[in-house]
Amino acid sequence: MRALFPLYAAGFVTAFGAHCIAAGLGGYTQTSLLTLGLLLAVYDGAEIVLKPVFGSLADRIGPRPVLLGGLPAFAVASAAFVLAGDAGAVGLARLGQGAAAAAFSPAASALVARLTPSEGHGRAFGGYGAWKGLGYTLGPLLGGALITLGGFGLLFTTLAAPAVAVAVWATLAVPAVPPLPRTRQTLLDLSRGLTHPGFLPPTAALAATTAALAVGVGFLPVHTGTGPLVAGLAVSAMAAAAALVQPAVGRARDAGRLRGTTGMTTGLLLAAAGYTIAATLPVLPTTFAAAVVIGVGTGVVTPLAFAALAAATPPGRLGQTMGSAEVGRELGDAGGPLLVGGVAVLTTLSGSLLGLAAVLAGQRRGGSYGHGAPRLSTADPIRRD
């Protein structure tokens, strides 16, 4: 369906923008590591706080207006980055980017679910995840090239351009999707939905695999002691593997050849196996192989988890559910490196990677991933059949 492609492009914008900027902030700020850490964290922090808010707003007024508001706001924040002259201004620009991404990211995923029949959710979310994976892959590479060619001014100006282009494309191609009637929801209803088997296990799987990717980006190059070029290639191989596998996994799910529980369990075990290989054989060839295995594992989980969430959620609550699930991913993105770094201080980096492998393997026992789990009434974020 042609209306899905601008939504895929919106996923690319948020992934590309976050990673190409984050990869170059150290050279841009020339400040302390603490300041650099805060600038890196403020983007994710804004998303963690605001994604559920904008997701609920998308349910209330419809996801299309939230999408079309968030993309231009991202462009404005990116353009403001060009004018930033000190660390405080850069932090405000990063905050603006994170807030804008918190608006259009859950709106885009909600639209993917609303515009696709349930039997096509696997393929649709596989495409969405693949485009985001492409953004994660190309972000550091193209970001470095843009900085080399024209400095940070060219980088940040370039970031504004695709956001504007996708906003125009979505305006022309994405149909209006009106908000659906909803039963009034209390805080108790919300709490029950967010801890329910139809929501929590797929979200936990997303958080675990996002943590696996984040640790791979930060710690695999350190573990092998390679230079920045080789390290970048290994990280890009991991992200590319995750992007390439997702459409095929989605098609297999829609055709009935792959069940959600089986697929997500397999993906988590593959990611665990990748880190076991990396921890026990820290040499360059096996690191590349481990990176690809980790990428494949995360790519298997992502479309299946989002399809399970979409299948378990009434259409009138899709924005809220997708926003809350994205928060789980952000927590994994932050928590994975913290876990590995903390354990490495107490043991070794190899020991901490083995610890992460154990967490990933243990996560498969966390519950049902969308098959056989009970569902709640439409008063809650999760639906009862």
C-alpha positions in Angstrom: 0.0 0.0 0.0 1.5 3.3 -1.1 0.3 5.2 2.0 2.7 3.1 4.1 5.9 4.3 2.4 5.9 7.9 3.9 5.4 6.2 7.3 8.4 4.0 6.7 10.3 7.2 5.7 9.2 8.8 9.0 10.8 5.9 10.8 14.0 6.4 8.8 14.1 10.1 9.7 14.0 9.6 13.5 16.6 6.8 13.4 18.9 8.6 10.9 18.6 11.9 12.8 19.3 10.4 16.2 22.3 8.4 15.2 24.1 10.7 12.8 24.0 13.5 15.3 24.9 11.4 18.3 27.9 10.0 16.5 29.4 13.4 16.0 28.4 15.2 19.2 31.8 14.5 20.8 33.7 16.4 18.2 31.1 19.2 18.1 30.9 20.1 21.7 34.5 19.9 22.8 33.3 19.8 26.4 33.4 17.4 29.3 32.3 13.8 29.0 29.5 14.6 31.5 28.2 17.3 29.2 28.4 15.0 26.3 26.5 12.3 28.2 23.8 14.7 29.1 23.5 15.9 25.4 23.2 12.2 24.3 20.6 11.4 27.0 18.3 14.4 26.6 17.0 13.1 23.2 16.1 9.7 24.7 14.8 11.4 27.8 12.3 13.5 25.9 11.1 10.4 24.0 10.6 8.4 27.2 8.5 11.1 28.8 6.6 12.3 25.8 5.9 9.2 23.7 3.0 7.9 25.8 1.6 11.5 25.9 1.7 11.9 22.1 0.5 8.4 21.6 -2.6 9.1 23.7 -3.1 12.4 21.8 -3.0 10.4 18.5 -5.8 8.2 19.8 -7.8 11.3 20.8 -7.5 13.4 17.7 -6.3 10.8 15.1 -2.6 9.9 14.4 -2.3 11.8 11.1 -2.3 15.3 12.7 0.3 14.2 15.3 2.5 12.8 12.5 2.2 16.0 10.4 2.9 18.2 13.4 5.9 16.2 14.6 7.8 16.1 11.3 8.0 19.9 10.7 8.9 20.3 14.4 11.8 17.9 13.9 12.9 20.0 10.9 12.7 23.2 13.0 14.8 21.7 15.8 17.3 20.4 13.3 17.7 23.8 11.7 18.1 25.4 15.1 21.0 23.1 15.6 22.9 25.0 12.9 22.5 28.2 15.0 23.6 26.6 18.3 26.8 28.2 19.6 27.2 26.6 23.0 26.4 23.4 24.8 23.3 24.7 26.4 21.8 25.7 23.0 22.7 22.3 21.6 21.0 20.6 24.5 17.8 22.6 23.8 17.9 21.6 20.1 18.4 18.0 21.1 15.4 18.3 23.4 13.3 19.7 20.6 14.3 16.9 18.3 13.5 14.3 20.9 10.1 15.9 21.6 9.3 16.0 17.9 10.3 12.4 17.4 8.2 11.4 20.4 5.2 12.8 18.5 5.6 11.4 15.0 7.2 8.0 15.8 4.2 6.4 17.7 1.8 8.2 15.3 3.6 6.5 12.4 3.5 3.1 13.9 -0.2 3.5 14.9 -0.9 4.5 11.3 0.9 1.4 10.0 -1.4 -0.7 12.1 -4.6 1.2 11.2 -3.9 1.2 7.5 -3.0 -2.5 7.3 -5.4 -5.5 7.8 -4.4 -7.7 10.8 -3.2 -10.5 8.5 -0.7 -8.1 6.9 0.7 -6.6 10.1 3.9 -8.7 10.1 4.9 -7.6 6.6 3.9 -3.9 7.3 5.9 -3.7 10.5 8.8 -5.7 8.9 9.0 -2.9 6.4 8.7 -0.2 9.0 11.5 -1.8 11.1 13.7 -2.3 8.0 13.5 1.4 7.2 14.4 2.4 10.8 17.2 -0.1 10.6 18.4 1.5 7.5 18.5 4.8 9.3 20.5 3.3 12.2 22.9 1.9 9.6 23.4 4.9 7.4 23.3 7.5 10.2 26.9 7.2 11.5 28.3 6.6 8.0 26.5 9.5 6.2 26.9 11.7 9.2 30.6 11.4 9.1 30.7 12.0 5.4 28.6 15.2 5.7 30.8 16.5 8.5 33.8 15.8 6.3 32.4 17.6 3.3 30.7 20.6 4.9 31.0 20.5 8.7 28.2 20.3 11.2 26.3 23.1 9.4 25.8 20.8 6.4 24.9 17.9 8.6 22.2 19.7 10.5 20.8 21.4 7.5 20.6 18.1 5.7 18.6 16.7 8.7 15.9 19.3 8.2 15.5 18.5 4.6 14.2 14.9 4.8 11.8 15.8 7.7 10.2 18.5 5.5 10.1 16.2 2.5 8.5 13.4 4.4 6.0 15.8 5.9 4.9 16.9 2.4 4.9 13.3 1.2 2.7 12.2 4.1 0.3 15.1 3.6 -0.3 14.0 0.0 -0.2 10.2 0.4 -1.4 9.3 3.9 -5.2 9.3 4.2 -7.0 10.8 7.1 -7.7 8.2 9.8 -10.3 9.5 12.2 -10.2 8.8 15.9 -12.3 5.9 17.0 -14.8 5.8 19.9 -13.2 4.8 23.1 -14.5 3.8 26.5 -13.3 6.1 29.3 -10.1 4.8 30.8 -9.1 5.2 34.4 -5.6 5.0 35.9 -6.4 1.5 37.1 -7.4 0.5 33.6 -4.1 1.9 32.2 -2.1 0.1 34.9 -3.8 -3.2 34.2 -3.2 -2.9 30.4 0.4 -2.0 30.7 1.2 -5.0 32.9 -1.0 -7.4 31.0 0.4 -10.5 29.1 -0.9 -9.1 25.9 1.4 -6.0 26.3 4.2 -6.7 28.7 6.0 -9.7 27.1 6.3 -8.2 23.5 7.4 -4.9 25.0 10.0 -6.6 27.2 11.3 -8.5 24.1 11.6 -5.2 22.2 13.5 -3.7 25.2 15.8 -6.6 25.4 16.7 -6.6 21.7 17.1 -2.8 21.7 19.5 -3.2 24.6 21.4 -5.8 22.6 21.8 -3.4 19.7 22.9 -0.5 22.0 25.5 -2.7 23.7 26.8 -3.8 20.3 27.2 -0.3 19.1 29.1 0.8 22.3 31.0 -2.2 23.5 31.8 -4.6 20.7 34.4 -2.2 19.2 36.0 -1.8 22.6 36.0 -5.5 23.2 38.0 -6.2 20.0 40.3 -3.1 20.2 39.9 -2.3 16.6 40.2 1.1 15.0 37.2 3.4 14.3 36.8 2.3 10.6 36.7 -1.4 11.3 34.5 -0.8 14.4 32.1 1.2 12.3 31.9 -1.6 9.7 31.1 -4.2 12.4 28.4 -2.0 13.8 27.0 -1.3 10.4 27.0 -5.0 9.6 24.9 -5.6 12.7 22.4 -2.9 11.9 22.2 -4.0 8.3 21.5 -7.6 9.3 18.7 -6.4 11.5 17.2 -4.3 8.7 17.4 -6.9 6.0 15.8 -9.8 7.9 12.7 -7.9 9.1 10.6 -7.9 5.9 11.1 -11.7 5.4 10.2 -12.4 9.0 7.0 -10.2 8.6 6.0 -12.1 5.5 6.5 -15.5 7.2 4.4 -14.4 10.1 1.5 -13.2 7.8 1.7 -16.5 5.8 1.3 -18.5 9.0 4.8 -20.0 8.7 6.2 -18.4 11.8 4.4 -18.0 15.1 5.1 -14.9 17.3 6.2 -16.9 20.3 8.5 -19.2 18.3 10.0 -16.3 16.3 10.6 -14.0 19.3 12.1 -16.8 21.3 14.4 -17.7 18.4 15.4 -14.1 18.0 16.3 -13.7 21.6 18.3 -16.9 21.6 20.2 -15.8 18.5 21.1 -12.5 20.1 22.3 -14.4 23.2 24.3 -16.7 21.1 25.9 -13.7 19.3 27.1 -12.2 22.6 28.3 -15.6 23.8 30.5 -15.8 20.7 31.7 -12.3 21.1 32.6 -12.8 24.8 34.5 -16.1 24.4 36.2 -15.4 21.0 37.1 -11.7 21.0 38.9 -11.6 17.7 38.0 -9.7 14.6 36.4 -12.4 12.3 34.3 -13.8 15.1 33.3 -10.3 16.2 31.9 -9.6 12.7 30.1 -13.0 12.8 28.7 -12.2 16.3 27.5 -8.8 15.1 25.6 -10.3 12.2 24.0 -13.0 14.5 23.0 -10.3 17.0 21.5 -8.2 14.2 19.5 -11.1 12.8 18.2 -11.9 16.3 17.0 -8.4 16.9 15.5 -8.2 13.4 13.5 -11.4 14.0 12.0 -10.0 17.2 11.0 -6.5 16.1 8.3 -7.0 13.5 6.8 -9.9 15.5 6.6 -7.9 18.7 4.9 -4.9 17.0 2.5 -7.2 15.2 1.6 -8.9 18.5 1.0 -5.5 20.1 -1.2 -4.4 17.2 -3.2 -7.6 17.3 -3.8 -7.3 21.0 -4.8 -3.6 21.0 -8.2 -2.1 20.0 -7.8 0.5 17.2 -8.8 3.3 19.5 -5.8 2.6 21.8 -3.1 2.0 19.2 -1.3 5.3 19.7 -1.1 4.9 23.5 0.1 1.3 23.2 2.7 2.0 20.5 3.9 5.0 22.5 4.3 3.0 25.7 6.0 0.1 23.8 8.5 2.7 22.3 9.3 3.8 25.9 10.2 0.2 26.6 12.6 0.3 23.7 14.2 3.5 25.0 14.6 2.0 28.4 16.4 -0.9 26.8 18.6 1.4 24.8 19.7 3.1 28.0 19.6 0.1 30.3 21.6 -2.3 28.2 24.9 -0.3 28.2 24.4 0.6 31.9 24.1 -3.1 32.8 27.1 -4.1 30.7 29.2 -1.2 31.9 28.4 -1.8 35.6 29.0 -5.5 35.5 32.3 -4.9 33.5 33.6 -2.8 36.4 33.0 -5.6 38.8 34.2 -8.4 36.5 35.5 -8.1 33.0 33.9 -6.9 29.7 33.8 -10.6 28.6 32.0 -11.4 31.8 29.5 -8.6 31.3 28.7 -9.7 27.7 28.1 -13.2 29.0 25.8 -11.7 31.6 23.8 -9.9 28.9 23.6 -13.2 26.9 22.1 -14.8 30.0 19.6 -12.0 30.4 18.6 -12.3 26.7 18.2 -16.1 26.9 16.2 -15.8 30.1 13.9 -13.2 28.6 12.3 -15.9 26.4 10.6 -17.3 29.5 9.0 -14.0 30.3 5.5 -15.0 29.0 3.4 -15.4 25.9 4.3 -13.2 22.9 0.9 -12.7 21.5 -0.4 -16.2 21.1 -2.6 -17.6 23.8 -2.4 -14.6 26.1 -5.7 -13.3 27.5 -7.0 -9.9 26.3 -8.7 -7.2 28.1 -11.9 -5.2 27.3 -11.9 -2.1 25.1 -11.9 0.0 28.3 -8.2 -1.0 28.6 -5.3 -0.6 26.2 -5.5 -4.4 25.4 -8.6 -5.9 23.7 -10.6 -9.1 24.6 -11.7 -11.2 21.7 
